[in-house]
Amino acid sequence: MLAILFAQAVVNVPAISPAELFGAPANPSHLSLVVADTVSETDPQKLCPQANCTSLFLGRYENARTLAGVALPTQFAARVEMGSPWNMRYRLALIVEQRPGMEPLVRAMAGFNQNTSEACFDVRETEALRWQPEAPEIVRQNAVMCVNENG
C-alpha cells in the first residue's frame, strides 16, 4: 500500500515550466495553425536544473495541413515543450511560431477528441498569443479556440 501511495506522489509532482525562457511574446505575423501527426521527439534541452522541469524537444511532424497563418511544409520540425516524449503517435492541432534565425517553436498544442473530432486549445495559451486566426475548421466556444478536423 505504501508503494502505491509513493508512486502516486511521484506521478502527481507538477512539472516546472519556465515560460519566460521562450523570449518575447510570439509575433502574430509569424504564427501558423496546423494539424499534423507526431513522428518523434528527440534532442531534449532541459529548461531548468530541477528534476521535474520540462524540456524543449525537437518534435518532428508529418501529414501537416496549415489552416491559418504562415504555410508550413507537410513535414516539419519544431521545438516543443514537454515533460517526456509521446508514447505513441498522435494527431494534434499546433500553433507554431516561425522564429527568425531560430528553430520554429510550438506555442500551443491540443489533441483531438475522438468523439467530437475537435482539438481545443488552453485559453491561457491562445490569449497570450494575441492572435485570432480565421478558417472554416476553427470553432470558437466563448474564449476557447477549437479546431474541427472535419471542417
DSSP file with accessible surface (Angstrom, degrees, kcal/mol):
  #  RESIDUE AA STRUCTURE BP1 BP2  ACC     N-H-->O    O-->H-N    N-H-->O    O-->H-N    TCO  KAPPA ALPHA  PHI   PSI    X-CA   Y-CA   Z-CA
    1    1 A M     >        0   0  168      0, 0.0     4,-2.1     0, 0.0     5,-0.2   0.000 360.0 360.0 360.0 -42.1    0.0    0.0    0.0
    2    2 A L  H  >  +     0   0  140      1,-0.2     4,-2.6     2,-0.2     5,-0.2   0.894 360.0  54.7 -61.8 -38.6    2.8    2.4    0.9
    3    3 A A  H  > S+     0   0   76      1,-0.2     4,-2.6     2,-0.2    -1,-0.2   0.895 107.1  50.7 -62.4 -39.3    4.4    1.7   -2.6
    4    4 A I  H  > S+     0   0  108      2,-0.2     4,-2.4     1,-0.2    -1,-0.2   0.932 111.1  47.6 -65.0 -44.4    1.2    2.7   -4.3
    5    5 A L  H  X S+     0   0   91     -4,-2.1     4,-2.3     2,-0.2    -2,-0.2   0.912 112.5  49.8 -63.3 -40.3    0.9    5.9   -2.3
    6    6 A F  H  X S+     0   0  144     -4,-2.6     4,-2.2     2,-0.2    -2,-0.2   0.931 110.2  50.1 -64.4 -44.0    4.6    6.7   -3.1
    7    7 A A  H  X S+     0   0   51     -4,-2.6     4,-2.3     1,-0.2    -2,-0.2   0.912 110.4  50.5 -61.4 -40.5    4.0    6.1   -6.8
    8    8 A Q  H  X S+     0   0  110     -4,-2.4     4,-2.2     1,-0.2    -1,-0.2   0.915 108.7  51.9 -63.5 -41.4    1.0    8.3   -6.8
    9    9 A A  H  < S+     0   0   57     -4,-2.3     4,-0.3     1,-0.2    -2,-0.2   0.904 110.3  48.5 -63.2 -39.3    3.0   11.1   -5.1
   10   10 A V  H >< S+     0   0   84     -4,-2.2     3,-1.2     1,-0.2    -1,-0.2   0.935 112.5  47.8 -66.9 -43.5    5.7   10.8   -7.7
   11   11 A V  H 3< S+     0   0  117     -4,-2.3    -2,-0.2     1,-0.2    -1,-0.2   0.866 109.0  55.1 -65.7 -33.9    3.2   10.9  -10.6
   12   12 A N  T 3< S+     0   0  116     -4,-2.2    -1,-0.2    -5,-0.2    -2,-0.2   0.404  74.8 118.6 -85.0   3.4    1.4   13.9   -9.1
   13   13 A V    <   -     0   0   74     -3,-1.2     2,-0.1    -4,-0.3    -3,-0.0  -0.565  69.1-123.2 -70.2 122.1    4.5   16.2   -8.8
   14   14 A P        -     0   0   99      0, 0.0     2,-0.2     0, 0.0    38,-0.1  -0.415  21.6-117.9 -69.9 144.0    3.8   19.2  -11.0
   15   15 A A        -     0   0   64     -2,-0.1     2,-0.5    38,-0.1    38,-0.2  -0.533  21.9-124.8 -77.9 145.9    6.2   19.9  -13.8
   16   16 A I  B     -a   53   0A  58     36,-2.2    38,-2.4    -2,-0.2    31,-0.1  -0.806  26.5-175.1 -92.4 129.6    8.1   23.2  -13.8
   17   17 A S        -     0   0   61     -2,-0.5     2,-2.0    36,-0.2     3,-0.2  -0.830  10.7-164.3-129.1  92.4    7.6   25.2  -16.9
   18   18 A P    >   +     0   0   14      0, 0.0     3,-2.1     0, 0.0     4,-0.2  -0.502  13.0 176.5 -79.3  80.5    9.7   28.4  -17.0
   19   19 A A  G >   +     0   0   56     -2,-2.0     3,-2.2     1,-0.3     4,-0.1   0.772  68.8  74.8 -59.1 -24.8    7.8   30.1  -19.9
   20   20 A E  G >  S+     0   0  150      1,-0.3     3,-1.3    -3,-0.2    -1,-0.3   0.739  81.9  71.5 -63.9 -16.3    9.9   33.2  -19.6
   21   21 A L  G <  S+     0   0   96     -3,-2.1    -1,-0.3     1,-0.3    -2,-0.2   0.648  81.5  72.9 -73.0 -12.2   12.8   31.3  -21.3
   22   22 A F  G <  S-     0   0   31     -3,-2.2    -1,-0.3     1,-0.3    -2,-0.2   0.469  98.8-135.9 -82.7  -0.2   10.9   31.4  -24.6
   23   23 A G    <   +     0   0   52     -3,-1.3    -1,-0.3    -4,-0.1     3,-0.1  -0.388  54.3   2.7  84.4-158.9   11.7   35.1  -25.0
   24   24 A A  S    S-     0   0   75      1,-0.1     3,-0.1    -3,-0.1     0, 0.0  -0.105  92.3 -80.2 -60.8 157.9    9.4   37.8  -26.1
   25   25 A P        -     0   0   82      0, 0.0    -1,-0.1     0, 0.0   104,-0.1  -0.215  63.7 -83.5 -56.5 152.5    5.7   37.0  -26.9
   26   26 A A        -     0   0    1      1,-0.1     5,-0.1    -3,-0.1     3,-0.1  -0.231  36.6-121.1 -60.4 143.7    5.1   35.5  -30.2
   27   27 A N    >   -     0   0   69      1,-0.1     3,-2.8    71,-0.1    71,-0.2  -0.803  18.9-144.3 -83.5 114.8    4.8   37.8  -33.2
   28   28 A P  G >  S+     0   0   40      0, 0.0     3,-1.4     0, 0.0    -1,-0.1   0.806  97.8  62.1 -54.9 -27.6    1.3   37.0  -34.6
   29   29 A S  G 3  S+     0   0   82      1,-0.3    41,-0.0    40,-0.1    -3,-0.0   0.599 102.6  52.2 -75.1  -6.5    2.5   37.5  -38.2
   30   30 A H  G <  S+     0   0   54     -3,-2.8    68,-2.8    39,-0.1    -1,-0.3   0.245  90.1 108.0-107.4   9.4    4.9   34.6  -37.7
   31   31 A L  E <   -B   97   0B   0     -3,-1.4    39,-1.9    66,-0.2     2,-0.4  -0.634  45.1-168.8 -95.9 150.6    2.3   32.1  -36.4
   32   32 A S  E     -BC  96  69B   0     64,-1.9    64,-2.5    37,-0.3     2,-0.6  -0.995  14.5-149.9-131.7 138.6    0.8   29.1  -38.1
   33   33 A L  E     +BC  95  68B   0     35,-2.8    34,-3.3    -2,-0.4    35,-1.4  -0.955  35.2 167.7-104.6 119.6   -2.2   27.0  -37.1
   34   34 A V  E     -BC  94  66B   0     60,-2.8    60,-3.3    -2,-0.6     2,-0.5  -0.960  34.8-145.0-137.2 148.1   -1.5   23.5  -38.4
   35   35 A V  E     +BC  93  65B   0     30,-2.1    30,-2.3    -2,-0.3     2,-0.3  -0.969  39.4 153.4-110.2 129.8   -2.9   20.0  -37.9
   36   36 A A  E     -B   92   0B   0     56,-2.4    56,-3.1    -2,-0.5     2,-0.4  -0.981  43.0-110.9-153.8 162.8   -0.2   17.3  -38.0
   37   37 A D  E     -BC  91  62B  31     25,-3.0    25,-2.1    -2,-0.3    54,-0.2  -0.821  36.0-119.4 -97.3 137.2    0.8   13.8  -36.9
   38   38 A T  E     + C   0  61B   1     52,-2.9    23,-0.2    -2,-0.4     3,-0.1  -0.470  32.8 171.9 -71.2 146.1    3.6   13.4  -34.4
   39   39 A V  E     -     0   0B  60     21,-2.6     2,-0.3     1,-0.4    22,-0.2   0.647  59.2 -28.0-117.5 -53.3    6.6   11.4  -35.6
   40   40 A S  E     - C   0  60B  36     20,-1.1    20,-2.8     2,-0.0    -1,-0.4  -0.988  39.5-142.9-161.6 162.9    9.2   11.7  -32.9
   41   41 A E  E     + C   0  59B  20     -2,-0.3     2,-0.2    18,-0.2    18,-0.2  -0.963  39.0 151.4-134.4 113.0   10.5   14.0  -30.1
   42   42 A T  E     + C   0  58B  63     16,-2.0    16,-3.7    -2,-0.4    -2,-0.0  -0.728  39.3  47.5-131.4-179.0   14.3   14.0  -29.7
   43   43 A D  E     -     0   0B  86     -2,-0.2    -1,-0.2    14,-0.2     2,-0.1   0.922  69.7-155.6  51.2  56.9   17.2   16.2  -28.5
   44   44 A P  E     -     0   0B  74      0, 0.0     2,-0.6     0, 0.0    13,-0.2  -0.407   8.2-161.1 -65.5 135.2   15.7   17.3  -25.2
   45   45 A Q  E     - C   0  56B  87     11,-1.7    11,-2.5    -2,-0.1    12,-0.0  -0.952  20.5-132.0-116.3 105.9   17.0   20.7  -23.9
   46   46 A K  E     - C   0  55B 113     -2,-0.6     9,-0.2     9,-0.2     8,-0.1  -0.313   9.1-153.4 -60.2 137.1   16.3   20.9  -20.2
   47   47 A L  S    S+     0   0   24      7,-2.2    -1,-0.1     1,-0.2     8,-0.1   0.620  72.9   2.9 -90.6 -15.1   14.7   24.3  -19.3
   48   48 A a  S    S-     0   0   24      6,-0.4    -1,-0.2     2,-0.2     5,-0.2  -0.973  74.9-105.6-161.7 166.9   15.9   24.4  -15.7
   49   49 A P  S    S+     0   0  123      0, 0.0    -3,-0.0     0, 0.0     4,-0.0   0.678  80.6 107.4 -77.3 -15.7   18.0   22.3  -13.2
   50   50 A Q  S >  S-     0   0   91      1,-0.1     3,-1.6     2,-0.1    -2,-0.2  -0.303  76.2-123.7 -65.8 149.3   15.1   20.9  -11.1
   51   51 A A  T 3  S+     0   0  101      1,-0.3    -1,-0.1   -36,-0.0   -36,-0.0   0.816 109.9  49.0 -62.3 -33.0   14.3   17.2  -11.6
   52   52 A N  T 3  S+     0   0   55    -38,-0.1   -36,-2.2   -37,-0.0    -1,-0.3   0.151  84.5 125.1 -97.6  23.6   10.7   17.9  -12.5
   53   53 A a  B <   -a   16   0A   7     -3,-1.6   -36,-0.2   -38,-0.2   -38,-0.1  -0.533  59.8-120.6 -81.7 146.0   11.5   20.6  -15.1
   54   54 A T        -     0   0   10    -38,-2.4    -7,-2.2    -2,-0.2    -6,-0.4  -0.265  24.5-142.0 -77.2 171.0   10.2   20.3  -18.6
   55   55 A S  E     -CD  46  82B  12     27,-2.8    27,-2.7    -9,-0.2     2,-0.8  -0.904  15.5-118.1-130.7 159.4   12.4   20.2  -21.7
   56   56 A L  E     -CD  45  81B  16    -11,-2.5   -11,-1.7    -2,-0.3     2,-0.2  -0.905  38.3-168.7 -96.7 110.4   12.3   21.6  -25.2
   57   57 A F  E     - D   0  80B  12     23,-2.9    23,-2.5    -2,-0.8     2,-1.0  -0.650  28.7-115.5 -92.9 157.2   12.3   18.6  -27.5
   58   58 A L  E     -CD  42  79B  18    -16,-3.7   -16,-2.0    -2,-0.2     2,-0.3  -0.836  39.3-159.6 -91.0 102.0   12.8   18.7  -31.2
   59   59 A G  E     -CD  41  78B   0     19,-2.8    19,-2.3    -2,-1.0     2,-0.4  -0.687   5.4-155.6 -85.9 137.5    9.4   17.5  -32.4
   60   60 A R  E     -CD  40  77B 110    -20,-2.8   -21,-2.6    -2,-0.3   -20,-1.1  -0.952  14.6-174.8-114.1 137.3    9.0   16.1  -35.9
   61   61 A Y  E     -CD  38  76B   4     15,-2.9    15,-1.7    -2,-0.4     2,-0.3  -0.918   6.8-176.1-132.0 152.7    5.7   16.1  -37.6
   62   62 A E  E     +C   37   0B  47    -25,-2.1   -25,-3.0    -2,-0.3    13,-0.2  -0.886  62.5  41.0-141.9 173.0    4.2   14.8  -40.9
   63   63 A N  E    S+     0   0B  89     -2,-0.3     2,-0.2   -27,-0.2    12,-0.2   0.850  79.5 175.9  54.8  36.0    0.9   14.9  -42.8
   64   64 A A  E     -     0   0B   9     10,-2.4     2,-0.4   -28,-0.1   -28,-0.2  -0.486  19.9-170.6 -77.2 142.5    0.7   18.6  -41.8
   65   65 A R  E     -C   35   0B  93    -30,-2.3   -30,-2.1    -2,-0.2     2,-0.4  -0.974  17.1-140.2-133.9 115.6   -2.0   20.8  -43.1
   66   66 A T  E     +C   34   0B  43     -2,-0.4   -32,-0.3     6,-0.3     3,-0.1  -0.654  21.0 177.6 -78.1 126.8   -1.8   24.5  -42.5
   67   67 A L  E     -     0   0B  22    -34,-3.3     2,-0.3    -2,-0.4   -33,-0.2   0.739  65.9  -1.6 -97.8 -31.4   -5.2   26.0  -41.6
   68   68 A A  E    S+C   33   0B  13    -35,-1.4   -35,-2.8     2,-0.2    -1,-0.3  -0.987 104.6  16.7-158.0 153.3   -4.2   29.6  -41.0
   69   69 A G  E    S+C   32   0B  54     -2,-0.3   -37,-0.3   -37,-0.2     2,-0.1  -0.396 104.5   8.0  85.2-158.2   -1.1   31.8  -40.9
   70   70 A V  S    S-     0   0   59    -39,-1.9    -2,-0.2    -2,-0.1     2,-0.1  -0.380  83.3-113.7 -63.5 127.9    2.3   31.1  -42.4
   71   71 A A        -     0   0   82     -2,-0.1    -1,-0.1    -5,-0.1   -37,-0.1  -0.415  30.7-160.4 -67.2 135.6    2.2   28.0  -44.5
   72   72 A L        -     0   0   21     -2,-0.1    -6,-0.3     1,-0.1     4,-0.1  -0.856  24.2-104.2-110.7 152.5    4.3   25.1  -43.2
   73   73 A P        -     0   0   79      0, 0.0    -9,-0.1     0, 0.0    -1,-0.1  -0.242  35.7-105.2 -68.2 166.7    5.5   22.1  -45.3
   74   74 A T  S    S+     0   0   96      1,-0.1   -10,-2.4   -11,-0.1     2,-0.4   0.750 113.8  39.9 -67.9 -21.7    3.8   18.8  -44.9
   75   75 A Q  S    S+     0   0  132    -13,-0.2     2,-0.3   -12,-0.2   -13,-0.2  -0.999  80.1 148.5-124.3 129.4    6.8   17.5  -42.9
   76   76 A F  E     -D   61   0B  22    -15,-1.7   -15,-2.9    -2,-0.4     2,-0.3  -0.965  34.9-135.2-152.3 167.0    8.4   19.9  -40.4
   77   77 A A  E     +D   60   0B  27     -2,-0.3     2,-0.3   -17,-0.2   -17,-0.2  -0.953  25.1 167.1-125.7 146.1   10.3   20.1  -37.2
   78   78 A A  E     -D   59   0B   0    -19,-2.3   -19,-2.8    -2,-0.3    27,-0.2  -0.981  40.1-102.2-154.4 148.5    9.8   22.5  -34.3
   79   79 A R  E     -De  58 105B   4     25,-3.1    27,-3.2    -2,-0.3     2,-0.4  -0.536  42.0-173.8 -70.0 138.9   10.9   22.8  -30.7
   80   80 A V  E     -D   57   0B   2    -23,-2.5   -23,-2.9    -2,-0.2     2,-0.5  -0.998  24.3-124.2-140.9 133.0    8.1   21.7  -28.3
   81   81 A E  E     +D   56   0B  48     25,-0.4     2,-0.3    -2,-0.4   -25,-0.2  -0.663  47.0 148.3 -79.6 124.7    7.9   21.9  -24.5
   82   82 A M  E     -D   55   0B  16    -27,-2.7   -27,-2.8    -2,-0.5    -2,-0.0  -0.981  52.7-134.5-149.9 159.0    7.2   18.5  -22.9
   83   83 A G  S    S-     0   0   59      1,-0.3    -1,-0.1    -2,-0.3   -27,-0.1   0.813  93.5 -14.0 -81.7 -34.2    8.0   16.6  -19.8
   84   84 A S  S    S-     0   0   79    -29,-0.1    -1,-0.3    -3,-0.1     3,-0.1  -0.967  87.3 -78.5-158.4 164.1    8.8   13.4  -21.8
   85   85 A P        -     0   0   63      0, 0.0   -43,-0.0     0, 0.0   -26,-0.0  -0.227  57.4 -89.8 -65.8 159.0    8.3   12.2  -25.4
   86   86 A W        -     0   0   81      1,-0.1   -45,-0.1     2,-0.0     3,-0.1  -0.341  26.0-139.2 -62.3 150.6    4.9   10.9  -26.5
   87   87 A N  S    S+     0   0  137     -3,-0.1     2,-0.3     2,-0.0    -1,-0.1   0.476  82.9   4.8 -92.4  -2.8    4.5    7.1  -26.0
   88   88 A M  S    S-     0   0  117    -48,-0.0     2,-0.2     0, 0.0    -2,-0.0  -0.944  95.1 -70.7-161.4 178.7    2.7    6.8  -29.4
   89   89 A R        -     0   0  120     -2,-0.3     2,-0.3    -3,-0.1   -50,-0.1  -0.585  48.5-174.4 -83.1 145.5    1.8    8.8  -32.5
   90   90 A Y        -     0   0   81     -2,-0.2   -52,-2.9    -4,-0.0     2,-0.5  -0.966  28.1-127.7-136.2 154.0   -0.9   11.4  -32.2
   91   91 A R  E     +B   37   0B  65     -2,-0.3    21,-1.0   -54,-0.2     2,-0.3  -0.901  43.4 179.2 -97.5 124.4   -2.8   13.8  -34.5
   92   92 A L  E     -BF  36 111B   4    -56,-3.1   -56,-2.4    -2,-0.5     2,-0.5  -0.914  34.8-132.2-129.1 154.7   -2.5   17.3  -33.0
   93   93 A A  E     -BF  35 110B   0     17,-2.9    17,-2.3    -2,-0.3     2,-0.4  -0.918  38.2-173.5 -98.5 130.8   -3.6   20.9  -33.6
   94   94 A L  E     -BF  34 109B   0    -60,-3.3   -60,-2.8    -2,-0.5     2,-0.6  -0.969  28.9-150.9-129.6 143.8   -0.5   23.1  -33.2
   95   95 A I  E     -BF  33 108B   1     13,-2.8    12,-3.0    -2,-0.4    13,-1.3  -0.977  29.6-170.5-109.1 115.3    0.2   26.8  -33.2
   96   96 A V  E     -BF  32 106B   0    -64,-2.5   -64,-1.9    -2,-0.6     2,-0.5  -0.917  13.5-148.6-114.3 134.0    3.8   27.1  -34.4
   97   97 A E  E     -BF  31 105B  14      8,-3.2     8,-2.2    -2,-0.4     2,-0.7  -0.883   9.6-143.0-102.4 126.5    5.9   30.3  -34.4
   98   98 A Q        -     0   0   59    -68,-2.8   -71,-0.1    -2,-0.5     5,-0.1  -0.818  21.7-162.5 -82.9 116.6    8.5   30.8  -37.1
   99   99 A R    >   -     0   0   33     -2,-0.7     3,-2.5     3,-0.3    -2,-0.0  -0.915  21.0-119.3-109.2 114.2   11.4   32.5  -35.2
  100  100 A P  T 3  S+     0   0  102      0, 0.0     3,-0.1     0, 0.0    -2,-0.0  -0.242  97.2   3.9 -53.5 127.8   13.9   34.3  -37.5
  101  101 A G  T 3  S+     0   0   92      1,-0.2     2,-0.3     0, 0.0     0, 0.0   0.521 123.6  78.5  76.3   4.0   17.4   32.7  -37.0
  102  102 A M  S <  S-     0   0  117     -3,-2.5    -3,-0.3     3,-0.0    -1,-0.2  -0.883  90.2 -84.6-135.9 168.7   16.0   30.0  -34.7
  103  103 A E        -     0   0   77     -2,-0.3   -25,-0.1     1,-0.1    -6,-0.1  -0.433  57.0 -94.5 -69.2 148.2   14.1   26.8  -34.8
  104  104 A P        -     0   0   28      0, 0.0   -25,-3.1     0, 0.0     2,-0.4  -0.249  42.2-144.5 -57.8 154.7   10.3   27.0  -35.0
  105  105 A L  E     -eF  79  97B   2     -8,-2.2    -8,-3.2   -27,-0.2     2,-0.7  -0.990  10.2-130.3-130.2 129.5    8.6   26.8  -31.6
  106  106 A V  E     - F   0  96B  14    -27,-3.2   -25,-0.4    -2,-0.4   -10,-0.3  -0.695  24.8-179.1 -75.4 115.9    5.2   25.2  -30.8
  107  107 A R  E     +     0   0B  48    -12,-3.0     2,-0.3    -2,-0.7    -1,-0.2   0.697  67.6   3.5 -90.1 -23.5    3.4   27.8  -28.8
  108  108 A A  E     - F   0  95B   2    -13,-1.3   -13,-2.8     2,-0.0     2,-0.3  -0.971  63.2-173.9-158.6 147.1    0.3   25.8  -28.1
  109  109 A M  E     - F   0  94B  51     -2,-0.3     2,-0.3   -15,-0.2    13,-0.3  -0.993   1.0-175.6-144.9 151.5   -0.9   22.2  -28.9
  110  110 A A  E     - F   0  93B   9    -17,-2.3   -17,-2.9    -2,-0.3     2,-0.2  -0.993  18.9-133.6-146.5 140.4   -4.1   20.3  -28.5
  111  111 A G  E     - F   0  92B  47     -2,-0.3     9,-0.5   -19,-0.2     2,-0.4  -0.586  31.2-105.3 -91.5 156.3   -5.1   16.7  -29.1
  112  112 A F        -     0   0   39    -21,-1.0     2,-0.5    -2,-0.2     7,-0.3  -0.652  23.1-128.1 -85.7 134.6   -8.3   15.7  -30.9
  113  113 A N     >  -     0   0   75      5,-3.0     4,-2.4    -2,-0.4     5,-0.4  -0.683  15.3-143.7 -76.1 125.5  -11.3   14.3  -29.0
  114  114 A Q  T  4 S+     0   0  187     -2,-0.5    -1,-0.1     1,-0.2    -2,-0.0   0.795  96.7  48.5 -65.3 -26.8  -12.2   11.0  -30.7
  115  115 A N  T  4 S+     0   0  153      1,-0.1    -1,-0.2     3,-0.1    -2,-0.0   0.861 125.4  24.4 -82.0 -35.9  -15.9   11.6  -30.2
  116  116 A T  T  4 S-     0   0   68      2,-0.2    -2,-0.2    -3,-0.1    -1,-0.1   0.561  90.6-132.5-105.9 -12.0  -16.1   15.2  -31.4
  117  117 A S     <  +     0   0   36     -4,-2.4    32,-2.1     1,-0.2     2,-0.4   0.731  66.1 129.3  61.2  23.1  -13.1   15.4  -33.8
  118  118 A E  E     -G  148   0C  35     -5,-0.4    -5,-3.0    30,-0.2     2,-0.5  -0.873  47.1-161.5-110.4 145.2  -12.3   18.7  -32.1
  119  119 A A  E     -G  147   0C   0     28,-2.2    28,-2.5    -2,-0.4     2,-0.5  -0.994  15.3-163.4-120.0 119.1   -9.0   19.8  -30.6
  120  120 A b  E     -G  146   0C  57     -9,-0.5    26,-0.2    -2,-0.5    -9,-0.2  -0.920  10.0-137.5-112.1 129.6   -9.4   22.7  -28.1
  121  121 A F        -     0   0    4     24,-2.6     2,-0.3    -2,-0.5    24,-0.3  -0.479  30.1 -98.0 -81.5 151.9   -6.5   24.9  -27.0
  122  122 A D    >>  -     0   0   58    -13,-0.3     4,-1.8    -2,-0.2     3,-0.9  -0.532  31.7-136.4 -65.5 125.2   -6.0   26.1  -23.4
  123  123 A V  H 3> S+     0   0   42     -2,-0.3     4,-2.7     1,-0.3     5,-0.3   0.828 101.4  60.8 -59.9 -30.5   -7.4   29.6  -23.4
  124  124 A R  H 3> S+     0   0  183      1,-0.2     4,-1.3     2,-0.2    -1,-0.3   0.881 106.6  46.8 -65.7 -35.1   -4.4   30.9  -21.4
  125  125 A E  H <> S+     0   0   76     -3,-0.9     4,-0.8     2,-0.2    -2,-0.2   0.933 115.6  43.0 -71.2 -45.6   -2.1   29.9  -24.2
  126  126 A T  H >X>S+     0   0    9     -4,-1.8     4,-0.7     1,-0.2     5,-0.7   0.885 111.3  53.5 -73.1 -36.1   -4.1   31.4  -27.0
  127  127 A E  H ><5S+     0   0  118     -4,-2.7     3,-0.9     1,-0.2    -1,-0.2   0.902 105.6  55.3 -62.9 -38.1   -4.9   34.6  -25.2
  128  128 A A  H 3<5S+     0   0   63     -4,-1.3    -1,-0.2    -5,-0.3    -2,-0.2   0.780 102.4  57.9 -65.7 -24.7   -1.2   35.2  -24.6
  129  129 A L  H <<5S-     0   0    9     -4,-0.8    -1,-0.2    -3,-0.5    -2,-0.2   0.695  91.6-147.4 -78.6 -20.9   -0.6   34.9  -28.3
  130  130 A R  T <<5 +     0   0  155     -3,-0.9     2,-0.4    -4,-0.7    -3,-0.1   0.920  53.6 130.2  53.3  47.2   -3.0   37.8  -29.2
  131  131 A W      < -     0   0   38     -5,-0.7    -1,-0.2     2,-0.0    -2,-0.1  -0.996  39.9-173.7-136.0 128.8   -3.8   36.0  -32.5
  132  132 A Q        -     0   0  121     -2,-0.4    -5,-0.0    -3,-0.1    -6,-0.0  -0.687  17.0-170.2-121.8  75.5   -7.3   35.3  -33.8
  133  133 A P        -     0   0    6      0, 0.0     2,-0.4     0, 0.0   -65,-0.1  -0.293   9.1-145.8 -66.8 154.3   -6.9   33.2  -36.9
  134  134 A E        +     0   0  144    -67,-0.1   -65,-0.2     3,-0.0     3,-0.0  -0.981  33.6 136.8-123.4 134.3   -9.9   32.5  -39.1
  135  135 A A    >   -     0   0   19     -2,-0.4     3,-1.8     3,-0.2   -67,-0.1  -0.937  61.4-107.2-165.9 153.9  -10.5   29.3  -41.1
  136  136 A P  T 3  S+     0   0  112      0, 0.0    -1,-0.1     0, 0.0    12,-0.0   0.818 119.0  56.2 -57.6 -28.1  -13.6   27.1  -41.7
  137  137 A E  T 3  S+     0   0   30    -70,-0.1    11,-3.4    10,-0.1     2,-0.5   0.581  87.0  97.0 -80.9  -9.7  -12.1   24.5  -39.4
  138  138 A I  E <   -H  147   0C  19     -3,-1.8     2,-0.4     9,-0.2     9,-0.2  -0.705  51.0-176.6 -88.2 129.3  -11.9   26.9  -36.4
  139  139 A V  E     -H  146   0C  50      7,-2.9     7,-3.2    -2,-0.5     2,-0.5  -0.980  11.3-152.5-122.5 133.4  -14.7   26.9  -33.9
  140  140 A R  E     -H  145   0C  80     -2,-0.4     2,-0.6     5,-0.2     5,-0.2  -0.935   9.8-173.1-111.1 129.3  -14.9   29.3  -31.0
  141  141 A Q  E >  S-H  144   0C  88      3,-2.6     3,-2.1    -2,-0.5     2,-0.2  -0.921  70.5 -58.4-119.1  95.8  -16.7   28.4  -27.8
  142  142 A N  T 3  S-     0   0  169     -2,-0.6     0, 0.0     1,-0.3     0, 0.0  -0.481 121.7 -18.8  59.8-121.5  -16.7   31.6  -25.8
  143  143 A A  T 3  S+     0   0   59     -2,-0.2     2,-0.4    -3,-0.1    -1,-0.3   0.527 117.1 102.9 -90.3  -3.9  -12.9   32.4  -25.4
  144  144 A V  E <   - H   0 141C  47     -3,-2.1    -3,-2.6   -18,-0.0     2,-0.5  -0.663  60.8-149.9 -86.3 129.1  -11.8   28.8  -26.3
  145  145 A M  E     + H   0 140C   8     -2,-0.4   -24,-2.6   -24,-0.3     2,-0.3  -0.861  20.2 179.7 -99.6 126.5  -10.5   28.2  -29.8
  146  146 A b  E     -GH 120 139C   0     -7,-3.2    -7,-2.9    -2,-0.5     2,-0.5  -0.876  21.2-141.4-122.6 156.3  -11.1   24.7  -31.2
  147  147 A V  E     -GH 119 138C   0    -28,-2.5   -28,-2.2    -2,-0.3     2,-0.7  -0.978   8.2-157.4-117.3 127.0  -10.2   23.1  -34.5
  148  148 A N  E >   -G  118   0C  33    -11,-3.4     3,-2.0    -2,-0.5   -30,-0.2  -0.932   3.6-158.9-104.4 112.0  -12.7   20.7  -36.0
  149  149 A E  T 3  S+     0   0   55    -32,-2.1    -1,-0.1    -2,-0.7   -31,-0.1   0.754  90.7  61.0 -65.5 -21.8  -10.8   18.4  -38.4
  150  150 A N  T 3         0   0  125    -33,-0.4    -1,-0.3   -13,-0.1   -32,-0.1   0.512 360.0 360.0 -82.4  -2.8  -13.9   17.6  -40.3
  151  151 A G    <         0   0   60     -3,-2.0    -2,-0.1   -14,-0.2   -13,-0.1   0.643 360.0 360.0  71.5 360.0  -14.3   21.3  -41.2
